[in-house]
Amino acid sequence: MDTNKATESLETGAKQSIIVVVACAAAGIIIGTFFVSGLGDTMSRQIFLGSHGIMIIALVICAIVSLILGMAMPTVAVYVTLLLVAIPALIKMGVPVFAAHFFCFYFGLLSAITPPVALAAYVAAGISGDNPIRTAITASYIAIPLYLIAFFLPYNQVMLWIGTPAAIAITLVLGIIASIVIAASIGGYFLVKTRPWENAMLMVGGLALIAPFTISKVGGLVLLALVVFSQKKIPLVKTM
């Protein structure tokens, strides 16, 4: 009995390893192409020149490149490809090494829910029976806080757990609150249904909470408090 289980385990492991082997082979072809053709250095240099020395522009370009290169690729292949293309450009711009790696890898993974490929959305649509494109668009819409928060990573390394324990704890709490607030702004519902000006205050307040400045965090909390006070004055509507 034990021998049969061991044989079945080996057989299952061999079958599942085929996916990894194919992914690694595809990644090897892509990496080899970048090395031989010099395309990696060329794209990295063009990102650096195209940003004109402005970090936020470089971040936007690298985010787009990471989303495109990450489409329909496994995690390891995404990271290795970005390691040759986008990450060196950010490091040249002065972005801390770990932040540059994490930023590009982060957006490379977000390609799983970003149209038009959005493999994760296609899988989810197959399970739910919904339209794949509509599922991908909805997933991207819900994930807007993820897209926005990522741009603060190079500016606020405490978000990457680099800093004192107290700073990390405060950033973690404020980051959770910011994510909820930004999501509420996009969804149009906080304590009750939000009005347009409340959505704007929630969005600005949420982004301010994760900015690397104490005054911005205080301002974000003030905006959040104003919205809470405003919504408390609105009678709760019972849902059917």
N, C-alpha and C positions, 0 to 999 in steps of 0.2 A: 504493500500500500504506500509506504514511504517512498519507495523507488518510483512508483507511478506519479506521485505528487511532484517529486524532484524533476522527473522528465517533463511533466506538464509545465512546470515553472520555467525550465530552460527553454522549452518551445515557445512559451508566451513571451519570455524576455527577448528571444531571437526575433520574433515577429515584430515586437514593438520597437526594437532597435533599428529596424529598417527605416522608420520615419526619421530617426536621428541621423542615420548614415546619409540618407538622401539630402536632408537639410544641410549637413556639414559639407557634402559634396557640392551642393549649389553655392554655399557660402564660399567654399574654396575657389570655385570658378569666378565668382564675383570679385573676391579679393585679389586673385591672380590678375584679372583684367585691370583692376585699378592700379596694381603695382607695375605691370608691364607697360601699360599705355600712359602712365603718369597722370591719369584722369583725377586721381585722388588729390594730388598736390595742386592740380589746376583748379579744381572746384574749390578747394580750401582757400587758395589765393584769391579767386574771384569773389568769394563770400567776404573776405577781408577787404578787398578793394571796393566792392559794391556797397558796403556799409558806410564808407567814407569816415571811418574811425568812430562812428556813433554806435555804442554798444547795443542800444535797444533795437536798432535796425538790424544789426548782426544777429541778435536773438530771434527776431521775426524771420529772417532769411533761413537761419539754421532750423527753426521750428518747422518751416515749410519743407525744407530739404529732408528733415528727419521723418516727417509724415509721409512724404512721397517714397523715400527709400525703404521705409518700414512696412509698406503695404505688401501683404501676402508673404511676409518673410518670418521665419522663426526668430525667437528672442536673441539667440547667440549670433545669428547672421546679421540681425539688425545692428547690434552693438558693434560688431567687428567692422561692418561697412561704415558706420558713422565715425568710428575711430580713425578712419582714413580720410574722411571727407569733411565733416562738419566740426568735430571736436577740436582739431588743431586750429581752426579759424578763431574759435572762441578763446582759446588759450592765448593766441596772439593778441587778442583784443584786451587782455588783462583779466579775463574771467578766471577765478580760482580753478585749479585743475579738477578737483572733485566735483565742483558745481558744473563745470563744462561737460564732464562725462555724464553726470546725472541728468542734466537738462536735455541733452540730445537723446539719451536712452529713454527718458520719460516720454518725449514726443514720438519716438520710434514705436513705443508700445501703444500710444494713443491712436496710432494708425489702425489698430484693430477695430475701432469703432468709428473711424472717420471715413465718410464717403470719398470716392465711389467704390473702393474695394471693400473695406470694413468686414473682414472675415468673421469676426465675432458676431457682428450684427446679422450676417447671413446665416450663421449657425442658429442664432436665437430666432430668426424669422422661420427657419425650417422647423423648429420645435413648436413655435406658436402658430404657424400657418399664416403669418402676416406677410405683407409685401417687404422684401429685403431692403429696398431703397428707403421706404418710409421708416422702417425700423432703424436704419443707420442714421437717418436725419434726426429722429427722435432721440437716439442715444447720444449723438453729438450735442444736441440742444441741452439735454440733461447734464452733460459733462462740461458745459461751459465753465463752471468754477474750476475744474481741473486745468483747462487750457489757460485760464487767467492766472491762477496761483503759481503755475510753473515759472512765469516770467519774473517772479520775485526771488527765485532760488539763487541766482548769481549775485543778487544784492544783499540777501539776508542769509548768511551761511548757518545761522542758528537753526533755520528750518531743516538743515541737513545734519542736525545734532552735533554741530561744531561750536562749542562754547561751554559756559558754566552750567551746572545742573539747574540753577534757578532760572537762567535765561532760556534754557531748553524747555523747562516746564511751562513758563509763561507763554512762550511762543507756541507750544503745543495747544494750550487752552485757547489762546486767541485764534490760532489757525482753525480749530474745530468750530469756534463761534463764527469766524469769517466764512467758512465753507457753508454753514447753515444759512447765514445771512445772504450771501450771494445767491445761493440756490433759491431762497425765498424771493429774492428780487426777480429772478428769472421766471420762477413759477407763478408769481403774482399772488402769493399767499404767505402771510407770516402768522400773526395771531388770528387775524381774520383776513379777508380779501384785501389786498393792498391797492392803493390808488397810485397813479403814475408818479407823483412826486415822492411818494413813499418808496416806490421801486428804485428811483434814482438815489435816494438817501441810503437805502440798504446796500446798493451796489457800491457807492462811493465809500460808505462806512466799512463794508466788508473788505474792500481792497486796502483801505487805510489801516485796518487792524493787522495786516500782514506786511505792511511796509516797514523797513528797518529804521524807523525814526520814532522816538518816544512821543513826540507831539502829534504825529499822525495816528498813533494808537489811541491816544487820549481823544483826539477828534473823532475817530471811528466809534469809540464807546459813547461819546456824546450824541452822535447821529443816531446810533442804535437806541439810545435811551429816549430820544425825541420820537422815534417811530413807535416804540413800545407805548409811550405815553399817549401818542395820537391814536393808536389802535385800541387802547384801553377805554378811550372815550366813545368808541364805536360799539353799540350793542351787538353781542354775538348773535349770529343768525343760525338758527337750528336747521340742520340738514335733514332732508326727508329720508 
